[in-house]
Amino acid sequence: MKINKYIASAEAYSSPGWPDNIEDIIRLGMNEGDFISPHVIEYIKSLSIDLIARHYPPGEVPQLIETIKQVHDMGENVEVLLYPGSDNGIDNLIRTFSEPGDTIIMRLPEYGNTVLFAQTHGLNIQYIEVDPINNLSVDTLLQAYYKYHPAIIYFSNPHNPSGQFIPPSELNRLAEEAQDSLIIIDEAYIHFADITFTGALPLVEKYPNIAVTRTFSKLFGLAGLRIGFTTVNKTIAHHLRILQRIKDLTFISQMAALKSLEHIEEYRQAARDIMESRAYVENSLRELGFHVIGPSYGNFVLFKPTIDPKVLYERLHERGYITRFYTDSRMAKYMRVSIWKKTIMEGFIRTLKEVL
Ligand SMILES: Cc1ncc(COP(=O)(O)O)c(C=O)c1O
């Protein structure tokens, strides 16, 4: 029996699972959102079991695509494709715009699932190693572009796990020069960096080599429903339709996303609240003598605690808080904590002081 060599050499994504007392635990390890509009909750509860479960989903819901375009003020040249989570959108971009043996450029460290998608598609991954203390620059990306001639350049912006951000105004130059690559800008956390939620979307209008991915898992608090979207220039969108698997797009997830966008101002306020809470956490961690990688532009903060992160993780876990520590040697001194509303984070900081 044959096994695909790229699959054989890869390591599966391991989900942290759910503890038995999930509802009593404060999960600050996966950057999930902590707010869902009451309007969205009410709407989800009102859906019939036939619509949620018995029927096959309808494919892409056109009102959701229209609303995404309106909310983000997208022009005629842009196409939106929906996916069950932005992970699926990123995987589809990689598979569609590269072949095994081609090169992809990525920052190290970077969001782990994208690494897995690239590996299992047989790509040659060229990492740009940037210590989390330093930001990734467009110059560094361009140097790598001229050196490796990649089919794809990928980066999360804001960056997971450092929270650093390349201002979209600087990305014009990358789009202009790196014409032979598809540039995937993963904007899972853009809402916590740019309150207009615009990010790099205007670049998509102008450049066929730019793709922007977004998710409803973070600000919109819908991680469990699995819904995200990719925006690309109209000229390349039809290629992505081949692997899109629209049967996996559920009705409930699309309608929850649609209802969320209909109450966008509530989410803009939620994003402001997270930004304020994030500043409080960054200051509190600094006061404890921790080295904070900041300012963070995501709904999380990366820091170097004064004690071993694994030990700190265990102590916090015993007290009901899950955080994120790293086994990779480059990141072993760091810990990441998701940012929820201020009252929750005040409890977290209090507990942190107690267990140090
Ligand atoms: C940078 C980044 N991109 C994408 C995702 C995945 O988003 P989704 O839940 O839409 O698949 C995550 C989740 O943590 C992430 O950190």
The ligand as a Tripos MOL2 file, in Angstrom:
@<TRIPOS>MOLECULE
LIG
   16    16     1     0     0
SMALL
NO_CHARGES

@<TRIPOS>ATOM
      1 C1         -3.1250   33.3490   12.4050 C.3       1 LIG1
      2 C2         -4.3150   32.4510   12.4070 C.ar      1 LIG1
      3 N1         -4.9300   32.1920   11.2460 N.ar      1 LIG1
      4 C3         -6.0090   31.3770   11.1820 C.ar      1 LIG1
      5 C4         -6.5160   30.7870   12.3200 C.ar      1 LIG1
      6 C5         -7.6520   29.8310   12.2060 C.3       1 LIG1
      7 O1         -8.8810   30.4110   12.0650 O.3       1 LIG1
      8 P1        -10.1840   29.5640   11.7810 P.3       1 LIG1
      9 O2        -10.7850   29.2180   13.1050 O.co2     1 LIG1
     10 O3        -11.0360   30.4720   10.9770 O.co2     1 LIG1
     11 O4         -9.8070   28.3420   10.9860 O.co2     1 LIG1
     12 C6         -5.9110   31.0170   13.5570 C.ar      1 LIG1
     13 C7         -6.4340   30.3810   14.7710 C.2       1 LIG1
     14 O5         -5.8940   30.4180   15.8340 O.2       1 LIG1
     15 C8         -4.7710   31.8670   13.5960 C.ar      1 LIG1
     16 O6         -4.1310   32.1170   14.7470 O.3       1 LIG1
@<TRIPOS>BOND
     1     1     2 1
     2     2     3 ar
     3     2    15 ar
     4     3     4 ar
     5     4     5 ar
     6     5     6 1
     7     5    12 ar
     8     6     7 1
     9     7     8 1
    10     8     9 2
    11     8    10 1
    12     8    11 1
    13    12    13 1
    14    12    15 ar
    15    13    14 2
    16    15    16 1
@<TRIPOS>SUBSTRUCTURE
     1 LIG1         1 GROUP 0 **** ****
